[in-house]
Amino acid sequence: MTIFSRVDVMSSTRLRRMIISAMFLSMALVMRTFFAMYIPLFGESGMRISLHVIFTSMPAILFGPIYGALVAGLSDLIGFQLRPTGAFLPQMTMTAALGGFIRGGLWLLLTGRSPKIMRSFVAAVSVILLSVGIYNMESLMIISASFGIFLIAFDYIFSKFLLKERFKINTMALLIAMMAAGVIVNTLNTVILRNTVLPSWQLLPFSAVWLPRVMQAVGTTMVVTYFVAILLGISESQVQFKAWLKGK
């Protein structure tokens, strides 16, 4: 293959990835615009439930963190123009892009690793955090440990019962990537909202605002991860689709 042929293949592959990413972006915008629900929290519209993350996550999982960041950031930016809710905060567009980058980056980093080793690592860290947290009465450590234990339990249910081995996917890697991005973005957004458009939240302890938001984010992420796993499994099982993406 000549150097020009390789350039043509790379350009074709990049174009096809952009087409697929644009398709997922359009579906994310539809979900975000017409099927999002807002829940009040301490007198403010503090929580949003939307499954648009299913479609913003797919480019990150399929094509890597850069595509994930671009699609997630554009979804927030364009989605606000289509359905404005309060003041526009560019910081939250940046955190949305960061979430897409984290999903793609962690999936790329973890997908080839042994699920058993990852489960053992999460379990060991959770036990240590739980022991230290109970001994020192540190609620944050106890919450973090509980989250790790919950992650392992859900991975077992997720891989054994929900997917029923229809797709050969590293569910632990997918859960870690999706959950980590969700918790980090939710935490950053809580700080941003608390210090900008929702100053009334500053009268409350940070944990009082953060905990219900992160619990909602974890619940939503579980549903999102399930559908992402199905879409990923379908794409992985389609040999012609994979060849088309690679320009073959």
C-alpha positions in Angstrom: 0.0 0.0 0.0 1.4 3.4 -1.0 1.6 6.4 1.3 -1.2 8.0 -0.7 -3.4 5.0 -0.3 -2.9 5.1 3.4 -3.8 8.7 3.6 -7.0 8.0 1.6 -7.9 5.2 4.0 -7.3 7.3 7.0 -9.3 10.2 5.5 -12.1 7.8 4.6 -12.1 6.2 8.1 -12.2 9.7 9.8 -15.1 10.8 7.6 -17.1 7.7 8.4 -16.4 8.1 12.1 -17.6 11.7 11.8 -20.8 10.6 10.0 -21.6 8.0 12.7 -20.8 10.6 15.5 -23.1 13.2 13.9 -25.8 10.6 13.8 -25.4 9.9 17.5 -25.3 13.6 18.2 -28.6 14.2 16.4 -30.3 11.4 18.4 -28.8 12.8 21.6 -30.3 16.2 20.8 -33.7 14.7 20.2 -33.6 13.0 23.6 -32.2 16.0 25.4 -34.7 18.4 23.8 -38.0 16.4 24.0 -37.5 13.7 26.6 -35.6 15.3 29.5 -37.2 15.8 32.9 -36.2 18.3 35.5 -36.7 17.6 39.2 -36.6 20.4 41.9 -34.0 20.2 44.6 -34.2 22.6 47.6 -36.5 24.9 45.6 -34.3 24.9 42.5 -34.4 23.0 39.2 -31.4 21.1 40.4 -31.6 17.7 38.7 -32.2 16.6 35.1 -33.1 13.1 34.1 -32.3 12.4 30.4 -31.1 9.4 28.5 -29.3 11.4 25.8 -26.0 10.2 27.4 -26.6 6.8 25.7 -25.9 8.5 22.3 -23.2 10.9 23.4 -21.3 7.9 25.0 -21.3 5.8 21.8 -18.7 7.8 19.9 -16.5 7.8 23.0 -16.7 4.0 23.3 -16.4 3.3 19.6 -13.9 5.9 18.5 -12.0 7.2 21.5 -12.0 10.2 24.0 -11.6 13.0 21.4 -14.8 12.0 19.6 -16.5 11.5 22.9 -15.5 15.0 24.1 -16.6 16.6 20.9 -20.0 14.9 20.7 -20.8 15.4 24.4 -19.7 19.1 24.3 -21.7 19.8 21.2 -24.7 18.1 22.7 -24.7 20.4 25.6 -24.0 23.5 23.5 -26.5 22.9 20.8 -29.0 21.4 23.2 -29.1 24.6 25.3 -29.8 26.6 22.1 -32.7 24.2 21.3 -34.1 24.2 24.8 -32.7 26.9 27.0 -33.0 26.3 30.8 -31.8 29.2 32.8 -28.5 30.9 32.1 -26.0 29.4 29.8 -22.9 28.2 31.7 -19.9 27.4 29.4 -18.3 25.7 32.4 -21.0 23.0 32.2 -20.3 22.6 28.5 -16.7 22.0 29.4 -17.6 19.4 32.0 -19.9 17.6 29.5 -17.0 17.4 27.1 -14.8 16.2 30.0 -17.3 13.5 30.7 -17.1 12.3 27.1 -13.3 12.3 27.2 -13.3 10.3 30.5 -15.6 7.7 29.1 -13.6 7.2 26.0 -10.3 7.3 27.8 -11.2 4.9 30.6 -12.8 2.4 28.1 -9.7 2.6 26.0 -7.5 2.0 29.0 -9.5 -0.8 30.7 -11.3 -2.7 27.9 -8.3 -5.1 27.3 -7.8 -5.8 31.0 -9.1 -8.8 32.9 -12.5 -8.2 34.5 -11.6 -10.5 37.4 -8.5 -8.4 38.2 -10.6 -5.2 38.1 -13.2 -6.6 40.3 -10.6 -7.8 42.8 -8.9 -4.3 42.8 -12.2 -2.5 43.3 -13.2 -4.9 46.1 -9.8 -4.5 47.9 -10.0 -0.7 47.7 -13.6 -0.7 48.9 -12.8 -2.9 51.9 -9.9 -0.6 52.9 -12.0 2.5 52.5 -14.9 1.0 54.5 -12.6 -0.1 57.3 -10.8 3.2 57.6 -14.1 5.1 57.2 -15.8 3.2 60.0 -12.8 3.5 62.2 -12.5 7.3 61.7 -16.2 7.9 61.2 -15.5 9.5 57.8 -18.8 9.5 55.9 -17.1 10.2 52.5 -14.9 7.1 52.8 -17.9 5.0 53.7 -19.9 6.4 50.8 -17.0 5.7 48.4 -16.6 2.2 49.7 -20.3 1.5 49.4 -20.2 2.8 45.8 -17.4 0.3 45.0 -19.3 -2.6 46.5 -22.4 -1.5 44.7 -20.4 -1.4 41.4 -19.2 -5.0 41.9 -22.7 -6.2 42.7 -24.2 -4.4 39.7 -21.5 -5.8 37.4 -22.5 -9.3 38.5 -26.2 -8.7 37.8 -25.4 -6.8 34.7 -23.2 -9.5 33.1 -25.1 -12.5 34.3 -28.7 -11.6 34.1 -29.3 -8.3 32.1 -27.2 -9.1 29.1 -27.5 -12.9 29.5 -24.1 -13.4 27.7 -25.6 -12.3 24.4 -22.7 -10.0 23.9 -19.1 -10.5 24.9 -18.4 -7.2 26.5 -16.1 -6.3 29.4 -19.0 -5.0 31.5 -16.7 -4.0 34.4 -14.6 -1.8 32.2 -17.8 -0.2 30.7 -19.3 0.3 34.2 -16.2 1.9 35.6 -15.9 4.2 32.5 -19.5 5.3 32.6 -19.9 5.6 36.4 -16.6 7.5 36.9 -17.5 10.0 34.2 -21.0 10.4 35.6 -19.9 11.0 39.2 -17.0 13.3 38.2 -19.2 15.4 35.9 -22.0 15.5 38.5 -19.7 16.6 41.3 -18.1 19.4 39.1 -21.6 20.6 38.0 -22.8 20.7 41.6 -19.8 23.0 42.5 -20.5 25.2 39.4 -24.2 25.5 40.1 -23.6 26.2 43.8 -21.2 29.0 43.0 -23.0 30.6 40.1 -26.7 30.5 39.4 -27.8 28.7 42.6 -26.3 30.6 45.5 -29.1 29.4 47.8 -27.3 26.1 47.8 -24.3 27.7 49.6 -26.5 27.9 52.7 -26.6 24.1 52.8 -23.7 21.6 53.4 -22.2 20.5 50.1 -23.0 16.9 50.9 -26.7 17.7 51.3 -26.8 19.0 47.7 -24.3 16.6 46.2 -25.5 13.3 47.6 -29.1 13.3 46.0 -27.6 14.5 42.7 -25.0 11.9 42.6 -27.4 9.2 43.6 -29.7 10.2 40.7 -26.7 10.3 38.4 -25.7 6.7 39.5 -29.3 5.5 38.9 -29.5 7.1 35.5 -26.0 5.8 34.6 -27.0 2.2 35.3 -29.8 2.5 32.8 -27.6 4.3 30.3 -24.8 1.7 30.6 -27.3 -1.1 29.9 -28.4 0.4 26.6 -24.8 1.4 25.7 -23.7 -2.2 26.2 -26.5 -3.4 23.9 -25.6 -0.9 21.2 -21.9 -1.8 21.6 -22.6 -5.5 21.4 -24.7 -5.0 18.3 -21.9 -3.0 16.6 -19.2 -5.5 17.7 -21.3 -8.4 16.2 -21.7 -6.7 12.8 -18.6 -7.6 10.9 -19.6 -5.6 7.8 -20.2 -2.5 10.0 -16.7 -2.8 11.6 -15.1 -3.2 8.2 -17.0 -0.2 6.9 -15.7 2.0 9.7 -12.2 0.9 8.9 -12.6 1.8 5.3 -12.5 -1.8 4.0 
